[in-house]
């Protein structure tokens, strides 16, 4: 399909040029929005952790400490880049760049609102699987190129952890795909437009379809909780931050990094955390739709409908991230054997059983056309 077929140029430029400029503007706008979100979500993370520990947290740089993340950014950028003498310098520099670029590239298929997405792929879920699988390479390269046993052990731990929980995340996503019948992220969101009782993670509250819906409701609620826990492990968040366990290692795969390369690793890690929050929202919590119905029900113009949809989408991401921050503050760290046991002996067989249960429901229990009922 020609991506420029539906566009009419505003000036006498070739359609391809205008389409390219429009997409470049979209990419820059979303990158700036993501970076600003990261700055304040990092501050929010530190504030929540401080509040749980009955202290103030960052409160000096700017009003209420709002500029703390920007001060940290300039500190990292202006510091000297130190490369260990025995490191493979090329791979050492490439590793954080790969992590940073892949973390941004994954957002290309994430829909923020109706028709607000860089690339509306029909196989958006497969695209995210591919990009998340490539992200392991940046971590392994960073740990190996440092030429030190501590970052190498941290890199191996992190790679094993990410691969282990990607398997269960994949099966959990399959349960959603079975209910929707599409790999397109926009279709997944629109399938939940009827209200919170149609959100995949809360279908247990659709009392009108009991008792038929109880099976799928219980399974999908469990899948949402498992996806949340797997997202913590996938992004090395506490209590699963074993690659950075201070009592056993030094600081994980990035221990030899400083200045801007370390900043790139940190930005990539937090981008993946926010991406996981967005995926929980898209897969289980209705995306940009309101709890009482579709976003279009407010009756605004298309521009303001999209703006409101983006606000709703961001609010849900912040609520989910608050849960991430609370888990970090109150749950003690797992041992590494407990982490692997949870992934392979509990989450993997449970998600497999869930796929079988949802497949049974879709095949034998759901009414004809039920995949599209939730979307109206």
N, C-alpha and C positions, 0 to 999 in steps of 0.2 A: 504493500500500500504506500502511496506517495504521501509523506507526512505534511506536505505543503499544499495539498489539494484544496483544503477548506479555508485557506487564508487569502484575504484580499489586501494587497499592499496599500498603506496610507499615502505613500509617495511613489514616485516613478522608479522604485528600486525593483530588482528581480525578487520574485516571491521567496526564493531560497535564501536570499540575503536577509530579508525581513524576518523570516522564520528563524534563522540562525541568531539574529540579534535578540529576538524575543526569548528564545530558549536560554541564551547567555544571561539575559537580565533575570530570568527566573532562577537560574542556578546561583547567581550572585546574591539575589535577595534571600534565598533559602539558606545559603552559607552564612550570611550576616545574621539572619534570625537565629540560626543554630548556635553560632558563636556567642551571641548575646545571651541566649538561653543558658548555655553552658556556664557563662560567667556568674549568673545569678543562681543557677541551680547548685553550683559548687559552694557558693556562700550559704545557700539554704541548707545544704548537707551539713556544713560545719555548725550552723546555728542550731539545727535540730540536735546534733550530737552534744553541743554545749548545753542546751536546755535540759536534756536528760541527765546530764552530769551536774546540774545546778550551777552553771557558770554562764558568762555572757557571750563568749565566742568573739569573732572579729567585730570590733565596734569602734575602731580608731580612724581608719582611712575612709573619709567621706561620712556623710550622715548615716548613723546606725551601721557603719562598716560596709555600705553598699559598694564602695569602690575598691574593696580589698582584693577581689579577683583581678581587677585591672592592674593594681600595683604588683601583684604576684606575676602577672603576665610580663610586664616590663622588666621585672627583676630577672626572670628566666631569659628573656630575649637579650638583655644587655650583659649577662654574665659571659665569661670566657668558656668556649667549648673545649673540654678536656677529653682527649682520646688516649686510652691506655697504650703504652709503648708496644705491647705484644698483640694488640687487637688488629683484626683485619679491617683496615680503615674504610674500604669501600662498602663492605657488608655492614659495618658498624653504623655508617651514615644512612645506608639504604633502609635498614630495618625500621626505624621510626617513621621514615617517609612512607613506607608501604603501609604501616598501620594507620597512619594519619589519612592517607588518600583513600584506602579501602573503607575506613569508617565514614567518610563523606560520601563515597560512591554509593554505599548501600541506601542512602536516603533518596536516591533518584526515583524510586518507585513508590515511596511512601506518600499516600494522598493526605493532604492537610484539610481539605474541604472538597465539596463537589467541583470537579474540573480544575482543582488546584494541585497539580502533580507534574513533575518534570517529564516522566515517561510513564504513561498509563499502559503498562504491559499486561497482556492477557496471561502471562506466566510470571507475574510479579513475585510470587512466593518462591518459585524456582530460582529466580534471580537473587533473592535474599539468601537462599541456601548456598548458592555458589559463592557469593561475596563473603559470607561468614566463614565458609570453609577456607578461603584464601587468607583470611585474617590470621590464621595460625602461623603462617610463614613468617610474618613480621616478628612475632614473639620468639620463634625458634631461632631466627637469624640474629636477633638482638642478644639472646643468651649465648649463642655459639660464638659470635664475632667478638665478644668481650674478652675471650681467652682467659676466663676465670671460672673456677668450679662452682662458685655460688650462683652467679647468674645463669650458668648452664643448667644447674639443677632446678633453678626457678623456672627456666624456660621449658624444661621437660615436664615439670609438674603442671605448668599452665597449659601446655599443649594437650597433655593427657586429660586434664580436667575439661577443657573445651570440647575435645572430641567426644568424651564420654557423655556429656550432657546434651550435645547436639543431636545425638541419636534419639533420646527421649523427647526432645523438643520437636524433632521431625514427626514422630508418631502423634504427638499431641496436636500439631497443626493439621495432620491428616484427618483427625476427628472433625475439625472445623470445615475442612474442604469437603468432606462427605455430606455435611449438612447443607452447605451452600451450593456445591456442584460447580465451582469455578475456582481458578487459581488467581483471579484478578482481585487485588486488594479493594478496589472500589465496589466490586460486587459483594465482597465479604461484609463491608460496612453497610451497604444498602439492604442486605438481607436482614439487618437488625433495626430497621427504621421504624417499626411499629411502636416501640416503647421498651422500657427496661425489661419487661417480661419476655421480650424477643431477643434481648442480648444473649449471646451464646453462653456466657458464664452465669447468667441468672435465669435461665429457662425453667428452673425449678419453680419460680414464682408465677409461671403461667398457669394459674389454677384452672382456667377455663378448659384446658386440654388434659387435665388429670382424668383417669390414672395413666393414660397412654404416655403422657409426657414426663412422668416421674423418672423413668429409666434414663432418658436422655438428659433430664435436668440434673440428676445426681452425678452422672458421668461427666457432664460438661463443667459443673462446679468444681469437681475434683481435678479436671484437666486444667482449669484456670489456676488453681492453687499450685499444681505441679509445675505449670509453665512459669509461674512467679518464682518458685524456688529454683527451678532450672536456670532461669535468667540470672539469679544471684550467682549461681555457680559459673555460668557461662562468662560472666563479666568480672569474675574474681572479686565480687563484693563480699564483705563479711556476712555471715560467719564462714564463708567458703574462700577466704583470701589466703589459701595455703601456699601459693607461690611466693607470697610476701610475708610468711610467718616469721616474725622477728625472733622468736625463741629458737627457731631451727636454722633459718637462713639469714641473710643480711637484709635484703629488700627485694628479692625476686630478680627477674630477668633484666631489669633496667638499673641494677645497682651501680654499674659502672658509668651510667649516663649522667650528664649534667646539662645545664643551660637549655638551649633550644631543642636539641634532640630529646631530652627528657620531657620537655613541654609537649612535643608532638606525641609521644607515647601517652601522656596523661590526657591530652585532648581526645586522642583516639579511643582511649578507655571510657571516658565519660560520654563520648558520642555513642558508643555501643550501649552504654547504660540507658541513655535517653531513647535510643532506638528500641530497646527491649520494652521500655515503658510504653512507647508508641504501639508496638506490636501487641502488647496485652490489651491496650485500648481498642485497636482495630479488630483483633480476633474475638475478644470476649466482652467488651464493654461498649459496643455501639459506635465507636469512632467519634464522628462529629455530631451524631444525632442526640437529641434531647431525651431525658428520661421518660417524658410523656408522649413522644412522637417524633416524626421526622423534622429536621431542621427547617424544611420548607414550610412547615405549618405556621411559622411566625408571620408569614405574609409579607416579607420584605422584598426589595428589589434584588436581582441576582447578585449585584456587587455586595450589598450589605448582608445578604444571606451567606455568601462565601466568607465575609469578614467575621460574622457571628459564628459560623462553623469552625473557623480557625481558632477563635477564642475558646469555644467549647472543647475542641480537640486539645488545646494547650492546658486548659484547666484540668482535664482528666489526666494528662501526662504528669502534671505537678502533684496531683493526689496520689497517683501510683508511685511517683518518686518519693513522696513522703513516707510511704510504707517501706521502700528500700532504705531510707535513712533511719527509720525506727528499728528495723531489723539490725542494721549496723550498730546501733547504740545499745540494744538490750539483749541480743542473742550471743552466747559465748561461741568461740571458734570451734569448729569440728576438727577432729584428727583426720589425717589424710586417708587412712583406711576406712573411716566412717564415711568420708566424702565419696569414695569409690563404691563402697557398698550401697549407699543410698542411690547412686546413679544406675548401677548395673543390676542390683538384686531387687530393688523396689520400684524405681521409676520405669525402667525398661519393661518388665513384665506387666506392670499396671497399665502403661500406655498401650501396649499391644492388646491387652484385654479390652481396653476402652475402644480401640479401633474396631475390634470384632463386634462389640456391643452396638456401636453407632452404625456400623455397616448393617447389622441385623435390623436395627430400628428403621433405617432408611429404606431397606429392601422390603420388609414385611409389615411394619407397623405404621409408618408415616402415610398419610393420605396422599393421593395423586397430586403432584405439583406442590408438595409441602415445602420443597426447597425454596420456593419463591413466596410462600405465604407471609413470612416475617417481613419481607420487603413491601408488602401491600399489593 
